[in-house]
Amino acid sequence: MIDKSLILKEIAQLRDIVNLGVCVGIYQTCNGKQFKHMPASDFINFLNLKLDKAKVHPLPRQKQRICYMLFAVSHTIALSDSPRHWIESMLELCDISPEYYDKHHKDFLSVGVSEKNKEYKEIIDESIKRSY
């Protein structure tokens, strides 16, 4: 059986998976907030599966927001079945279990979401929308 996540990582070595504009918008929103500060080039490489796991440091108590960010960004990936494989690879980089992701990635779409999380969702969505 072919591991499609490995194939996606090979593709990432040849071309970007996530649009540069999306990467920059997400960097401006999440760097230093959901992840320990890293240079923009590292963040872009991270979103494109080109960064070593040792350089990725999600901040404490940010997994839920990271899950929504991954969910939102995955909708920008053009390759047919790659969004799910990209998410799986990103979860591994962020030390988030697939079970946690499946349970929480849509929390920000629910009616009872907190104002701060609602604001975060709007910022993520707007940064993605602006990049196109």
DAJONOR-V159361 format. One record per helix or strand. SS is the DSSP state (A for helix, B for strand). FROM is the first residue (numbers start at 1). TO is the last residue. If there is no record, write none. Layout:
BEGIN
SS_FROM_TO / SS_FROM_TO
END
This chain:
BEGIN
A_4_14 / A_20_30 / B_31_31 / B_35_35 / A_40_47 / A_53_55 / B_58_58 / A_63_74 / A_82_94 / A_98_104 / A_107_109 / A_115_130
END
